[in-house]
Amino acid sequence: MSAVKSYRCTNVKRQKVQRTSLQLVGVRRLSSIVTIMGLCAFGLWAYFHGLTVATGLTKSLDEGFACLGFKLEDVVVEGRIRTDKSQILEILQLERGKPLFSINLIEAKEKLENISWVKAARVERRLPDTIFIRISEREPVALWQNQNKTFLVDRDGELVETREAPKYKELLLVTGHQAPRHVGELLALLEQFPELKSRVTDATHLRATRWDITLDGKVSVRLPEKQVDRALAYLLDLEKHHQLIGGEVVNIDMRLPDQLILRLTPEVKKKDSGKDA
C-alpha cells in the first residue's frame, strides 16, 4: 500500500510540474506576443510622428526662406504654343507669394505631362523668385474620326484632346480602330512620294499595314498589305504618264501582285456600253 501511495504522490507531483511548465510557456508566449505588438505599435507611432515632425520642420523652413525673399513672383514658360498658360498655373496651383521651396518639382513635371498637348516637361527653380518651365508639345499629323468624334493624333499615335479639331481640317483624315497606332508608318511611306502625299486627303486603316487611301477626295486607292512602297511608286509612275487621278477613274485596286484593277465613272461606262451597242 505504501508503494502505491508513493507512486500516486509522485505522479501527482509530475502532473503539477507539467502544468506549471505549460503555464509558464503560455505566459512567456503571451508576453512575447504582447511585446512584439507593443514594439510594432511604437514603431508605427514613431514613424508617423517622425513624418509629422519632418513635415512641420520642412514647412517652417520653407516659410523661413520665403521671409528671406525666396517666394514665387514669376512663372516663365517656354515652348508653349497650343497649351493654355492659365491651365498650367491652375494644374500646378502656382500663386504669387507661395514659398519657392515648397513647390515639388517632380510632382509638377508629372502633372504637366498629363496635359493632353504636353509631350515632355522640365521644371526648375530659378532663385530667388522664379519657376522656369520648358515644355515640348505634341505635333498633330492627322485627324482621327471614331464613333462620331474627332481627335488629333501625333506621329507616335497619341491622341490630343481638343475642342478645336476643325481648325486642323488640312491634316490627313484617318479612320479605323487601330488607325492612330499605325498613322506614323503610313506617313513615313507617303513622305517617300511627296507628289502623292500632298494629294492624299483621307485614309482608312483595315489591318496591320493594309490601308485604303483617297486622292483629291475623289479617287480611292486600295493598297496592298506588303510592298506598299513599290505599289506607291507604280501609282506615281502611272499618274505621271497617264493622269489617272482626277479623270475617268474612281477606284484603283492594287491589292493583287502585278495586277491593277480600275473602276471607271458611271458616265464613262455608259459611253462604252453605247459604243458596243
Secondary structure, DSSP 8 states (H G I E B T S, - for coil): -HHHHHHHHHHHHHHHHHHHHHHHHHHHHHHHHHHHHHHHHHHHHHHHHHHHHHHHHHHHHHHHHHHTT-B--EEEEES-SSS-HHHHHHHHT--TT-BGGGS-HHHHHHHHTTSTTEEEEEEEEETTTEEEEEEEE--EEEEEEETTEEEEEETTS-EE--S-GGGGTTSEEEESTTHHHHHHHHHHHHTT-HHHHTTEEEEEEEETTEEEEEETTTEEEE--SS-HHHHHHHHHHHHHHH--TTTTEEEEE--STT--EEEE-HHHHHHHHHHH-
